[in-house]
Amino acid sequence: MKRKLIAAVGVAGMMAGAAACGNGGGDEGTADAGGAKEITVWVMDGSAPKAWIDEVNKEFSAKHPGVTVKVEVQAWKGIQEKVTTALSENTPPDVLELGNTQSAGYAVTGGLADLTKEKGKLGADAWQKSMLASAEYEGKLYSAPWYAANRVVVYDKKAFAKAGVTPPTTRDEWIAGLEKLKAADPSTQPIHLPGQSWYVLAGLIWDEGGELAVKDGGKWKGGLGTPQAASAMEFYKKLQSYSTAPKDKDEATPQQSTDIVPKGGVASWIGLGWEAGGAEKALKEAGKEADFGYFPIPGKTADKPGTVFLGGSNLAVAERSRNKELAKEWLALATGKDQMTKYAAEIKGASLPNQAAAQFTPAAGSFAEAMGKAGVNGRITPVTPGWANVETEPNPIKEFMTKVLKGEDAAKAGADADKEIASRINK
């Protein structure tokens, strides 16, 4: 998804290969301590524009002229298994990109270097607090947040204008607008919202003061059998009633941006940047013209947008790195204010950099502008190694949603889901 996110907004020249080779090995430290050295950096396909990575390495090489940085681009498919294997070996990559929901899982295995003492050198005080949470585990820092992205509401400007609807800033205004859209054109979905868009539900639960799961003593327990989750699901059900999307599918089944929206009949939908870009491309290929507007998912009151899930990536140093200090220096450089500012400008708002001071100024009315406004109220899923087990299909959160949408009592469906969540998350 991250690859598509950047590609969708037209960022050119994604990094396609590795830098020059080096001898590697030797004592830990700078080149002066043991001859020619090399550090290896793994980044995911589409995450790092070539112009930016070249800038980082140029600045790093100026400080360490005898050190070669070998950059290797990895594919998303099968990456978790590849990283797990690499971290257990004696010659792992020195620096590597990790999904922000995966970082805790790798930290608990001992595969990542403890960076807690380096917080000052890394500039951790400037990092977005919502992103920092994903980089820590049990009070220690194991990675540096790099970038993140979140969903916003994408709408058809013509449909909204026809119905006399303007972008809402509260939930009540949102529902009122959907009613107007429904009255103006009964053949069009006021909003396309599949029944299992659980990242959207997560934001609504957080808005109600609830959690997907909470730690109770030494164990985790699910948070869906609560009044907060029931209230969030009630609002989700209200939104979903304006959609003809199936109640037992998520936004990728079928892919809403390329399989649903381009066919027409959709006044609004909730998606990521790469989805908006994909929809525009698909419409163009079909001989149509996209005229999208964007707004943050509304909150309960106008003073704050709705909470959103922040998906993204962190950069970490392998515990078994043979040049750990050099790796930490490269990491500090790449995730610091100067290089993050250049990164944000290079990707032109496709995602949010790890600190507010590095924000790219997006065009008015753009997806990036709406994402930035929403991202200040971002959250991530519970930071625990067992969370990955919860997301494995069949996802109990998705099943909970479908049950409630089909009429089952939210408290009962939530209690059943919580049993499954507890079983999985505590493994």
Secondary structure, 3 states (H helix, E strand, C coil): CHHHHHHHCCCCCECCCCCCCCCCCCCCCCHHHHCCEEEEEEEECCCCEHHHHHHHHHHHHHHCCCEEEEEEEECCCCHHHHHHHHHHCCCCCCEEEEECCCHHHHHHCCCECCCHHHHHHHCHHHCCHHHHHHHEECCEECCEEEEEECCEEEEEHHHHHHHCCCCCCEHHHHHHHHHHHHHHCCCCECCECCCCCHHHHHHHHHHCCCCCEEEECCEEEECCCCHHHHHHHHHHHHHHCCCCCCCCCCCECCEHHHHHHHHCCECEEEECHHHHHHHHHHHHHCCCCCCEEEECCCECCCCCCCCEECEEEEEEEECCCCCHHHHHHHHHHHCCHHHHHHHHHHHCCCCEECCHHHCCCCCCCCHHHHHHHHHCCEECCCCCCCHHHHHCCCCHHHHHHHHHHCCCCHHHHHHHHHHHHHHHHCC
